Each structure stands twice: as C-alpha cells, then as structure tokens.
Amino acid sequence: MRWTKSLINTLREDPQEAEIVSHKLMLRAGMLRKVGGGLYSFTPLGFRALRKVEKIVREEMDRAGALEVLLPALQPIELWEKSGRASQMGASMFRLKDRADRIMVLGPTHEEVITDYMTHEINSYRQLPCTVYQIQTKFRDEIRPRFGLMRAKEFIMKDAYSFDVSLDAADKSYQAMYDAYVRIFKRCGLVARPVEADTGTIGGNHSHEFMVLAPSGEDGILYCPKCHYAANQERAERKVAGSKYSTKVGAPEEVATPGAHTVDEAAAALGIPSTQVVKSLVYIADGKPVMAIVEGNAELNECKLRRLIGCSILEQADIATTEKAVGAPFGSIGPVGVKLPVYADIALKGANDVATGANKDGYHLRHVSIEDDVKVTEWADIATVVAGDSCPHCGESLVIERGIEVGHVFKLGTKYTEKFEAKYLDDKGQPQTMVMGCYGIGVTRTLQAVVEQSNDADGIRWPISVAPYVVDLLLLDPSDAEVSKVVDELEAKLDSMGIDVLVDDRNERPGVKFKDADLIGCPIRIVAGAKSIAKGGLEVKLRGEKDSELIPVSEVAEKVAEMIRKQAN
C-alpha cells in the first residue's frame, strides 16, 4: 500500500478532547476520527488493526470449538422484560419505537436473544455442549463517554454463550473460554491479569475479568504478591482481625455535636479518630430502604452490598428519602434503634466503643456496642478493599494496580434458561434446564488497550500480530528512479510473502517521514535512500531500537521474515 493512496492523515499536536495516551495517539496517527460524544469512525489504517484483533479472536474461538453466529443489534423489549433486565439496565439502554409503535432496544449485550434462539434450536442432550459466538456492534448510553474507545456509546464486542447439561459440564465450557482468553490477549501482545470480578447486571454466581495493567485504567486490581490472589476492587475481599475498639466502657452516651454532619466532623467534635466513628448509609434495594454501616474511614462497596441483599437494583438514597426512611435529620443518622434492615461490615464485629449518629439533630452516640446496641440483619464483608488490607487467603498485605477491563467471563447457571424455559431432553427423555455461561471481549477496547500498553514518547509501538502494517518502507526521494525501482521490487517481494507493507512515497522531508513512522508505529522500518543503496543496501530496524542495520538489498526480505519470526516467538 502506498501512503499517498491510504488516506493516512497524521496530526502533530494532541487533540484537546483526548485525556489518555492511547486516545491521543490513535487520533494523531490517523486511526480514529470523532463523530460525536462516544462515537468514532475507523479510518482505513485503524480498521486494518481492528480486523487483525478480530482475526485473532475468531481463530481462538474456533479453536475452542465455538460456532460463529450473527444476532440482530435491534431487539424487541419483550425479551428484556422476560429476563427482568429491562428495568435493571435503566437509562444506559437505548430504546426506540418502530412505525407500529413497538418498543425496541439497541442491544447492549445478547443474553436474551441467544437464549431465546437456543430454546428453539436445542432439543436433546446429544446437541450439548454447544458454544456460539459473534462479533457484533453493541450500544450503551454512557453518562460520560471518555477515553476514546474505552468508554464509547457504540463499540464492537465478541460475545460467546455456552449451553450445557449440568453445572460440572458448564465448568468445563467456562475453563475452555478462560483458556482461550489467555491465548487471545497474549497473541495481541497484552500483559493481562485475570481477576475475580463482580457479575453486575449480567448476573450469575462467578466471573473473572481480564485486566490489562495500565496507570490510566478505570478499575483497581487488588492482588497478593505471596499467594497470587487477585480480584477487581468491586469484588476483592480482605481478612479482618477484629475491631480495634473492642473494650466495652459503658452504655451509649448522647453527646451534642452541633454542625457535625460528616464522619470527620463528628470525629473532631468527639475528640476521637475517624476509624472510631461508624458511617451509616441508606440505600434503596428493589424499592425498599435498608441501612449499611462501615468504619468511618472505609468506603462502602455497593457491589458487595447488592450481592449480599440479593437485589436487582440498588441505589443510594437521596437526603429526603434518607430522612423519611430513618425519621431523623440527614447528618445525624445512625443504626441504633432504626427499624430498617441493617447490614454491618465484618470490621465492626466486636466493636464495643464506637460512635454513631444519634438520630437526633446535632447529636451523636458514644460508647456504642454494635452487637449489643444495634439489631444487625447480617454481617458481611461490604467495604471496599484498599492497598495494605490483608489477603483473605494468606494474610499478606494486598497491593493495588490500575487496569483496563478487556474481557469478562461469567458462570450464569440457569438465570436466563429458566426464564426462557430453555430445556433439553436427557437420556431418559425427561426435560431438563440448560446451564449457561457467557463470555465477552471488548474488541475495540482491546485494540486501544494495546496502544495504551505499547507506546513511547514518539508514538505507538505495535506488536506484529495486530499492527496495521508490519513494515513501513520509507522512500526518501520518490523522484529517484533507481531507488524507486528497488522499493517497487521489495514491496512486491514482501507482498508475495504475505507481509503487510506500507510504502511512504510522499513528497515530504525525510524528517517528517521518520516522525510519522514512529507515530504510527509499524514494527519494522526500512529506509530506502540513494546513500544507503550506494553503500550496497537498505537500513532496517525494529520500532523502538536506536540503531538500524545496513542489509544488502537482496537479503532484506529474508531479514524482515527472520525479524517477524523472532518477534512471534
């Protein structure tokens, strides 16, 4: 491919809209163009890289025995009402009406559609196990689209779904997809860590996220350097030694704390550390108010609380709703004497000398014993784990890193198949409910994650496996007939070997071509100029290496093939 025919238009400066390095580089390299908030067009250069990611995904899905399908992006709302997720998805789901006034949705995912399909296609245990997948456009109305392809309103995803006769069989399908994901991300040149994760609105009882380590990642990953426990911050657990305030000093005492509405203000008014103050929060769980309590310096983990309660929708109550539910001013609420279900973090177990709101304006209670003075509905680990907390397995201090979620695998059980009556006949002719799993990869997000992890001060550093072009062949002077002939012959040779080559044939200064070569980041650069040819060869180097090597013209193609083989290994 000739640069002059490729529609590659690079930018010298970072676009103002871009916040993270991968977004900046993909725009500057001419791979993406913004259409609107969370909406991007792929240029020919960007589309080539995207297709290479898709190719890897397809190969590994096929290798794992999955069958490719294509499901509609436009779906009737009735399917989502049948699963119960129409309300769960809320405003994030695009809804529209057709000309017959029927409500339709643009699919954010396809569990409902595939389960409905398999309900009619699978009849016998002889057809199971069965795993299908697709690479399809998805739509989610993000509140704040940002970071380019990382959080977009429209994106490309690979979603796969397994159907099995039993939980044990489903575990095998899950492992097959897990292993395939490990291979996919390795082939894409990514350093990805699988971690335990929350199942969210997808549901199920177990899941793993595949996280690409990057400082710009939106998610925190807690891991243990000793036993290798790893989990998303939404899911992470910790070992708790017990409350530091276990000594009982008497009955609860009401203390005036005028103007103290936050944990820190209450701690200052009472002359105690914030860890000794209990944070009380009111949530609405499937329409009903509940209270959750954690240590004052801790952050409540809403994902853990939702799992504990077993509700579909969990939202923190606003001030008015909180005051109505508790019957007390917002800044003074506490768990003592409330008529709401109270869910307490395990770090408060054994706490006999802590402070809480007194459910009275301008007052707090001191010397509260949580177990004696509070009617706790259930104890659980409901706080967000932070660096330094103890590993739940071995007790070692946990370490935190940032990560970008690129894949997620779920054990769904019968959540969808029961509602859709997706059954098969067993070997005795009896109807049984299929067991399901689902497995997603953000294809467009994976592409940008590669750039986020593989770059330097000069631009992108593509792994050979997903580079839009493997070779960037710089023709320094297009008017030089002798050099142009060498380039033409080398281009034809590389093409015949199946090696993607981009010939920079622009009438530009060499400095511009070198800058753009580093920016778009092709793994191998070949420089063809009159001086090097006069010396008997062409300059060849890997992206990121400082020095090039002068290779005889007749040996360049084989040298490139050798470099590709070494990089692949």
Order of alpha helices (4+ residues) and beta strands (2+ residues): alpha-beta-beta-alpha-beta-beta-alpha-alpha-beta-beta-alpha-beta-beta-alpha-beta-beta-beta-beta-beta-alpha-beta-beta-alpha-beta-alpha-beta-beta-beta-alpha-beta-beta-alpha-beta-beta-beta-alpha-beta-beta-beta-alpha-beta-alpha-beta-alpha-beta-beta-alpha
